Amino acid sequence: MTWSGLSVSDLVVEYRSGDRAIRPIDGLTFEVGGGEIVLLLGPSGSGKTSLLSVLGGLLTPTAGRVVLDATDVTALDRRALERYRRHAVGVVFQSFNLLSSLTARENIAAPLLLAGWGSAEAMGRADELAARVGLDGHAGRRPGALSGGEQQRTAIARGLAHDPALLVADEPTANLDQAQTDRIIDLLGTLRSDGRVVVVSSHDPRLLPIADEVVRMHGAGPERVVTAQQVRYEQGETVFARGDWGEHVYVIEEGEVELLAPTRAGVQTSITILTRGQHFGELGPILGQPRWATARAKTPVTLAAYSVGEFKRLRSWQ
């Protein structure tokens, strides 16, 4: 399938820092057709993360338009944006964001299962994508048993699960050695044959040979200071339940949080216990899906609650 392409017109993203206006993106315009790769090239703070957030429907720009496959993304209401994030966009994260308790195959299938696909159909699609990205023989392993390159290929396959019109990849080679980087670059280059638009954010010039369009990001200074709402839960209280819809990603400031999910027999069981400095709850809001697990305070806990856009900016600064 070939999609019509992506058009960005006079895009402006502006933040306020005290009495000062900061524009990491100021009047950006470019257009690419389906089956093309766009490379956003620039240093940290140049607006790459802001642009990916706008393209992914996570951040509303101050001005300008984004049109993907004849859909004016900047004109969508909240419900339509949820559908857009769920079906039209695939996301590949710099830090992989794989679920450690699931195999690579299950990680790839996760967004499909959350969207209501049957298990056999979702796993069949996962097997197809695992083969596509070169994970044959490794799809049954959990992330901890995979190399960095294999984890990134799993993340790319997961981003392709819904066959989106747009795939965005945030610094996909940042955590990889030379050999792994070469394989990821080669893989990204093959994705144009699907007819989708691929937008890659990076400061790595080794990606230049596969790019059909290079957008050099300069920005106007650092992106806005990230703020969070502090929330507290007592021991045993539920932060969110499996199946809930939510907009926040949580970082633990004090205490411990336990993640629980049902087994095939329907019995709720503990998956992991998270402690200070660790984050949770990002998968559902980012994919536009319900929560896949229940989060419960194992001890009295203080959390920082971030919107998805704020959390992505926080991670880009770390």
C-alpha positions in Angstrom: 0.0 0.0 0.0 1.2 3.5 -0.8 0.1 6.5 1.3 -0.1 10.0 -0.2 2.6 11.5 2.0 3.2 14.1 4.7 3.0 17.9 4.5 4.2 20.3 7.2 3.4 23.9 6.6 4.6 27.0 8.5 4.8 25.0 11.8 5.4 26.9 15.0 5.9 25.5 18.5 6.3 28.1 21.2 6.8 27.7 24.9 6.9 30.3 27.6 9.7 30.4 30.1 8.9 33.2 32.5 8.4 36.3 30.4 10.4 34.8 27.5 9.0 33.1 24.5 11.0 30.1 23.2 10.4 28.7 19.7 12.2 25.4 19.1 10.3 25.3 15.8 9.6 28.5 13.9 7.9 28.4 10.5 9.1 24.9 9.5 7.8 23.7 6.1 8.5 20.5 4.2 6.6 17.9 2.1 7.4 14.3 1.3 5.5 11.6 -0.6 4.7 8.1 0.5 7.6 5.7 0.5 10.1 8.4 1.5 12.4 8.7 4.5 12.8 12.1 6.2 15.9 12.6 8.4 15.6 15.3 11.2 19.2 16.2 11.7 20.3 18.4 14.6 21.7 18.6 18.2 19.7 18.2 21.4 17.3 21.1 22.0 16.9 21.8 18.3 13.2 20.9 18.2 13.4 17.3 16.9 11.5 15.9 19.8 8.9 18.7 19.6 8.4 17.9 15.9 8.0 14.2 16.5 5.5 14.9 19.2 3.4 17.1 16.8 3.6 14.4 14.1 2.6 11.8 16.6 -0.5 13.8 17.7 1.0 14.2 21.2 1.6 18.0 21.0 -0.6 20.7 19.6 1.5 23.3 17.7 1.2 27.0 18.2 0.5 27.6 14.5 0.8 25.8 11.2 -0.6 22.6 9.7 0.4 18.9 9.6 -1.4 16.8 6.9 -0.8 13.1 6.7 -2.4 11.1 4.0 -5.1 13.8 3.4 -5.8 14.0 7.2 -5.3 17.5 8.8 -3.8 16.3 12.0 -3.7 19.7 13.5 -7.5 20.0 13.1 -8.4 16.8 14.9 -10.4 16.8 18.1 -9.4 14.7 21.1 -11.3 11.5 20.1 -10.1 11.7 16.5 -6.5 12.2 17.7 -6.8 9.0 19.8 -7.8 7.2 16.6 -5.0 8.8 14.7 -2.4 7.8 17.3 -3.8 4.3 17.4 -4.0 3.5 13.7 -2.0 6.1 11.6 1.3 6.4 13.6 3.9 3.9 14.7 6.5 5.0 17.2 10.1 3.7 17.8 11.7 4.9 21.0 15.4 5.6 21.6 15.2 3.5 24.8 13.2 0.7 23.2 10.4 0.8 25.8 9.9 -3.0 25.6 8.1 -4.8 28.4 10.6 -6.9 30.2 8.1 -9.6 31.2 7.1 -10.3 27.6 8.9 -12.0 24.8 9.9 -10.1 21.6 7.0 -11.7 19.8 4.6 -10.7 22.6 6.0 -7.1 22.7 5.3 -6.8 18.9 1.7 -8.2 19.4 0.9 -6.0 22.4 -0.6 -3.0 20.6 -2.8 -5.3 18.5 -4.0 -7.3 21.5 -4.8 -4.0 23.3 -6.7 -2.9 20.2 -8.9 -6.0 20.4 -7.3 -8.3 17.9 -7.7 -12.0 18.6 -4.6 -13.8 20.0 -4.0 -16.0 17.0 -4.3 -13.1 14.6 -2.1 -10.8 16.6 0.6 -13.4 17.1 0.5 -14.3 13.4 1.1 -10.6 12.6 3.9 -10.5 15.2 5.6 -13.5 13.6 5.4 -11.9 10.2 7.0 -8.7 11.4 9.7 -10.5 13.5 10.8 -12.2 10.3 10.6 -8.9 8.4 13.1 -7.2 10.8 15.4 -10.2 11.1 14.4 -11.6 14.5 14.0 -15.2 13.3 15.0 -17.5 16.1 15.0 -14.7 18.7 11.3 -13.8 18.8 10.7 -16.1 21.8 13.3 -14.4 24.0 12.6 -11.6 26.5 14.3 -8.2 26.1 17.0 -9.0 28.7 18.2 -11.9 26.5 18.4 -9.7 23.4 21.2 -7.5 22.2 20.6 -3.7 21.8 20.2 -4.1 18.1 17.7 -7.0 18.5 15.7 -4.9 21.0 15.6 -2.0 18.6 14.5 -4.3 15.8 11.7 -5.5 18.1 10.7 -1.9 18.7 10.6 -1.2 15.0 8.4 -4.3 14.4 6.1 -3.2 17.2 5.9 0.3 15.5 4.8 -1.4 12.3 2.2 -3.6 13.9 -0.9 -1.6 12.8 0.7 -1.0 9.3 0.7 2.8 9.9 0.9 5.5 7.3 3.7 7.2 9.3 6.5 5.7 11.3 8.5 8.0 13.6 11.8 6.9 15.1 13.5 8.9 17.9 17.3 8.5 17.8 17.1 4.8 16.7 20.9 4.3 16.7 21.9 6.2 19.8 22.4 3.2 22.1 24.0 0.9 19.5 27.5 -0.1 18.5 28.7 0.3 14.9 27.7 -3.2 13.7 24.2 -2.9 15.2 23.9 0.7 13.9 24.6 -0.5 10.4 21.9 -3.2 10.6 19.3 -0.7 11.9 20.2 1.8 9.1 19.8 -0.9 6.5 16.5 -2.0 8.0 15.1 1.5 8.1 16.1 2.0 4.5 14.0 -1.0 3.4 10.9 0.4 5.0 10.3 2.9 2.1 9.2 -0.1 0.0 6.0 -0.3 2.1 4.9 3.1 0.8 4.7 4.7 4.2 6.5 7.9 5.4 9.3 7.3 7.8 10.6 10.2 9.9 13.8 9.6 11.8 15.2 12.0 14.4 18.9 11.9 14.9 22.2 13.7 15.2 24.0 10.8 13.5 25.2 11.7 9.9 25.5 8.0 9.1 21.8 8.0 8.4 22.2 10.6 5.6 22.6 8.0 2.7 19.1 6.5 3.3 17.3 9.9 3.6 15.1 11.2 0.7 14.7 14.5 2.5 16.9 16.0 5.2 15.4 18.6 7.5 18.1 20.4 9.5 16.8 21.4 12.9 18.5 24.4 14.5 15.9 25.6 17.1 15.9 28.7 19.1 17.3 27.4 22.4 16.4 24.7 24.8 12.9 23.3 25.0 10.7 24.3 27.9 11.4 23.3 31.5 9.5 20.0 32.1 7.0 20.3 35.0 5.0 17.5 36.7 2.1 17.1 39.1 3.1 15.4 42.3 0.7 12.8 43.6 0.7 10.5 46.6 -0.8 7.1 47.2 -1.0 5.1 50.4 0.1 1.5 50.7 -2.4 -0.8 48.8 -4.0 2.1 46.8 -4.4 1.6 43.1 -2.7 4.2 40.8 -4.5 2.8 37.8 -6.2 -0.5 36.9 -5.8 -2.7 33.8 -8.2 -1.5 31.1 -8.3 2.1 32.4 -7.7 4.9 29.9 -5.1 7.5 31.1 -3.0 10.4 30.0 -0.2 10.3 32.5 3.2 8.6 32.8 4.6 8.3 36.3 8.0 8.6 37.8 8.6 7.3 41.3 10.0 9.9 43.7 9.7 7.9 46.9 8.4 4.4 47.7 7.6 1.3 45.7 5.0 0.4 43.0 3.9 -3.1 42.1 2.7 -3.9 38.6 0.1 -6.7 38.3 -1.5 -8.5 35.3 -3.8 -11.5 35.0 -2.4 -14.9 34.0 -4.1 -17.0 31.3 -6.1 -18.5 34.1 -7.3 -15.0 35.0 -5.4 -14.8 38.3 -3.9 -11.4 39.0 -0.2 -11.9 39.6 2.8 -9.6 40.3 5.0 -8.8 37.3 7.6 -6.5 38.8 8.2 -4.0 41.7 9.5 -0.6 40.7 11.4 1.8 43.0 12.7 5.4 43.1 13.7 6.8 39.8 11.9 4.2 37.7 8.9 5.1 35.4 5.7 3.3 34.4 2.4 3.8 32.6 3.8 5.1 29.3 2.7 2.3 26.9 -1.1 3.0 27.0 -1.0 6.8 26.6 1.7 6.7 23.9 -0.1 4.0 21.9 -3.5 5.4 22.5 -4.6 2.2 24.3 -6.0 1.2 27.7 -3.6 0.4 30.5 -2.2 -3.2 30.0 -1.5 -3.7 33.8 -2.6 -2.6 37.2 -0.3 -0.4 39.2 -0.6 -0.5 43.0 1.3 1.3 45.8 3.3 -1.5 47.5 4.4 1.1 50.1 3.3 4.7 50.6 4.5 6.3 47.4 5.1 9.8 45.9 4.9 10.0 42.1 5.6 12.7 39.5 2.8 12.5 36.9 3.8 13.7 33.4 1.8 14.1 30.2 3.2 12.1 27.4 4.7 15.1 25.7 6.3 16.3 29.0 7.7 12.8 29.7 9.2 12.6 26.2 10.9 16.0 26.7 12.1 14.8 30.2 13.7 11.7 28.6 15.3 13.7 25.8 17.1 15.8 28.4 18.5 12.9 30.3 
